């Protein structure tokens, strides 16, 4: 997971510089595509992404990171994010078509998917990746991996609490016996350039109950559906292991991002692969501000006054209460998380060059 933290930092470290470049002409809106999120509008998601980017900027510029490289003058905190706009798409294919057509300059997706796409597409690139994560201390890595990331879990209807609890027990077993770490290594961190997400054989046993689970297939190598309809990737491997341990068959139902909750509510599926704001963000939304500060200091290892002050700035910046409940449709419940990752931007090479030469825009 340390390599993934460095990748996430690489993306985020570049953003203040990128948006500083595009903000030189304020009429130019920097549009980034994202898979459709429920219960959060494009405007709310734009604010959420901006808040998280500013939070990390505060984190690395507050003297707490141990960063020794010269990142240059990034100017005011307010200016770089003035032109950011999130645009929703229901499928990865639709988002890539918009990227190729120049309707967006990049896309926001999870770090594992970003890494996979860049490995396999020479027209996409990182900015600042050569320095990303370099010299970051444990405090910054912990905050980035925890507070500024999202959780992967399974969503169920409220009437399926027993099934949710069975998933939780199985996830806990897989964490304890090392199976989950092995799946992450094989299906996420071990993916090389040119690799297709590994195809998965789902459990099938005569007489066993069948679990129907919705996935989008839009997050390779996390989840993916091959052209011939074969499910593949980490999330599918996770499901196959859960099904085997629970003695159930597993059936994958591919749906667009916007259709996930409807498939669950209609009974077409029993569960949905889901991501939501981080576990810590959800906890912070339930406690008052002063308690939140002290709890955060202890949880994230803020040992110095400077680190505490930086955390206070982040806690003041992010509105945890609305975002803690984001993307959770009414009447649903969610399992314990089994993977954590941050949404990061992928840029086209053209956009990257514009960042390097803002006067050419």
KAMO-V985816 format. One record per residue. N is the residue number from 1. RES is the residue in one letter. SS is DSSP state (h for helix, s for strand, l for the rest). Layout:
n = (N N)
res = (RES RES)
ss = (SS SS)
This chain:
n = (1 2 3 4 5 6 7 8 9 10 11 12 13 14 15 16 17 18 19 20 21 22 23 24 25 26 27 28 29 30 31 32 33 34 35 36 37 38 39 40 41 42 43 44 45 46 47 48 49 50 51 52 53 54 55 56 57 58 59 60 61 62 63 64 65 66 67 68 69 70 71 72 73 74 75 76 77 78 79 80 81 82 83 84 85 86 87 88 89 90 91 92 93 94 95 96 97 98 99 100 101 102 103 104 105 106 107 108 109 110 111 112 113 114 115 116 117 118 119 120 121 122 123 124 125 126 127 128 129 130 131 132 133 134 135 136 137 138 139 140 141 142 143 144 145 146 147 148 149 150 151 152 153 154 155 156 157 158 159 160 161 162 163 164 165 166 167 168 169 170 171 172 173 174 175 176 177 178 179 180 181 182 183 184 185 186 187 188 189 190 191 192 193 194 195 196 197 198 199 200 201 202 203 204 205 206 207 208 209 210 211 212 213 214 215 216 217 218 219 220 221 222 223 224 225 226 227 228 229 230 231 232 233 234 235 236 237 238 239 240 241 242 243 244 245 246 247 248 249 250 251 252 253 254 255 256 257 258 259 260 261 262 263 264 265 266 267 268 269 270 271 272 273 274 275 276 277 278 279 280 281 282 283 284 285 286 287 288 289 290 291 292 293 294 295 296 297 298 299 300 301 302 303 304 305 306 307 308 309 310 311 312 313 314 315 316 317 318 319 320 321 322 323 324 325 326 327 328 329 330 331 332 333 334 335 336 337 338 339 340 341 342 343 344 345 346 347 348 349 350 351 352 353 354 355 356 357 358 359 360 361)
res = (X X X X X X X X X X X X X X X X X X X X X X X X X X X X X X X X X X X X X X X X X X X X X X X X X X X X X X X X X X X X X X X X X X X X X X X X X X X X X X X X X X X X X X X X X X X X X X X X X X X X X X X X X X X X X X X X X X X X X X X X X X X X X X X X X X X X X X X X X X X X X X X X X X X X X X X X X X X X X X X X X X X X X X X X X X X X X X X X X X X X X X X X X X X X X X X X X X X X X X X X X X X X X X X X X X X X X X X X X X X X X X X X X X X X X X X X X X X X X X X X X X X X X X X X X X X X X X X X X X X X X X X X X X X X X X X X X X X X X X X X X X X X X X X X X X X X X X X X X X X X X X X X X X X X X X X X X X X X X X X X X X X X X X X X X X X X X X X X X X X X X X X X X X X X X X X X X X X X X X X X X)
ss = (l h h h h h h h h h h h h h h h h h h h h h l l l l l l l s s s s s s l l l l l l h h h h h h h h h h h h h h h h h h h h l l l l l l l l l l l l l l l l l h h h l l s s s s s s l l h h h h h h h h h l l l l l s s s s s h h h h h h h h h h l l l s s l l l l l l l l l l l l h h h h h h h h h l l l s s s s s s s s h h h h h h h h h h h h h h h h h h h l l h h h h h h h h h h h l l l l l l l l l s l l l l l l l l l l s s s s s s l l s s l l l s s s l l l l l s s l h h h h h h h h h h h h h l l s s s s s s l l h h h h h h h h h l l l l l s s s s s s s l h h h h h h l l l l h h h h h h h h h h h l l l l l h h h h h h h h h h h h h l l h h h h h l l l l l l l s s s l l l l s s s l s s s s s s h h h h h h h h l h h h l)
